[in-house]
Amino acid sequence: MHHSRISTLMIDCMAEDFDAAFDFWSQALGIKPSRKPAANQRYVTIGQVEGPLNIRLQKVEQDPGYHLDIETDAMKSEVARLEASGARRKYYIRRWWVMEDPTGNAFCVIRPESKGFPRHAQRWDDEM
């Protein structure tokens, strides 16, 4: 008998942008890491998030890889918060924003999709 489950979503970052990515994703996900990565450290765990993690496949015509979807009940406020942390808007599609972290990794800001949202969601005070 054994057990298994998804444990990690790895975000690949260019070496020259690694510190910026560490700071951005820590802020974006509301995780307070126990320490900063060492200069020669290749992998660093930012922390853990609670709640459901949906795993989806998406057909694409180019640039295959992995990305995160961040769900929110306040699209404008969340996009502004992420921009203040270093993200950039790429484009708007239907009902969501495609954005980039400081290293150029794409992620999406979407409307709530998780059952029971906002349970297990990070709470942010809007300062806008």
N, C-alpha and C positions, 0 to 999 in steps of 0.2 A: 504494500500500500504506500502511496505517496500523495503529496499535495502539490499543486502549482497554481500560480496566478500571475498576472502581469504585475511587475514590480517597478518598472522604470520607463520613463519616456526620456530618451537621450536627445539632447539638443546639441548638434554639432556646431562648433563656433570656430572661426578663424583665430589663430593664436594671437594675432595683434589686437583683436577685439575681445579677448577672453574676459578681462576684468570688467569691461563695459557690459558684456552679456551677463556676467555673474550679478552685477548690481541691478541691471534691468529686470531679469527674471525673478530675482528675490523680491523686488518692489512690485512687479506686475502680479505675482501670485500671492503676495502678502506673507511671505515666509522670512523668518529671521534666522539666517544661518548661524551655526555656532561659531564659525570662524571664516576668515577670508582664505582663499586658496594660496598655497605657497607658490613662489615664482616658477618652480619647475614642475608643478603638479599638473598632470594631464587630465585627470578626472576629479570632479568635485560634486558632492551631493549637496544640493541647496536645502532640501528637506522633503517633507511628505505633505500631501494634501488629503483631506478626508472626502468621503462621499463617492458617488458613482464616477466611473471613468468610462465613457463610451468609446468603443473601438470601431472605427468605420474604415471602409475602403472608398477611395475616390478615383474615378477615371480621369486622367489628365493627358493632355497632348504633348506636354514638355515638362521639364524640371521635376521629375519624381523625387520624393523624399518624405519627410514627416513634418507635421505641423500641429500646433495646438489650436483649439477653439476655446475662447474665453466667453462664457455666456454671461449676460448682464440684463438687468431690468431697467437700465438707464444708459442707452447707447451713447448719447452725446457726452455724458459725464465720464463714462468709462474710457471712451476714445481720448478725451482730453486728459484724463489721469495718466493713461499710458504714454501719450505724447510728452507729458511733463517728465516722465521717467526715461525718455530717450527713444520712444518708438516713432515711426513715421507712417503716415497713411500712404497706401499704394493706390487703392481704388475701392469704390463702393459697388457691390453686386446685389441686386434684388433687395435683401433685407439685412445685409451684413457688410462690415468693413474688412478688407484684406489689408493688413499692416505688416511692417517689418520691425524686428528688434534692431538694436544697434549694430549687429553683425550681418544684417541682411536676411536673416531667417524670417520667412513669412509666417504669420499667424492670423487668425480671424477673430473678430469680435462679433458675436452672434446674439440673437434673442434667446431667452431661456428655453432649453429643451429637456433638461433633467427632470425626472419625476420628483415632485416635492420641492422644487426650487422655491425659495432660496436656502432651504436646509443644507448645511455643509458649505455654504458659500461664505467667502470672506466678506465682511461688512466694511464698507468704505464710507467715511464722512465726506460728503461733497463740499469742497471749498470753493466751488466755481461761483 
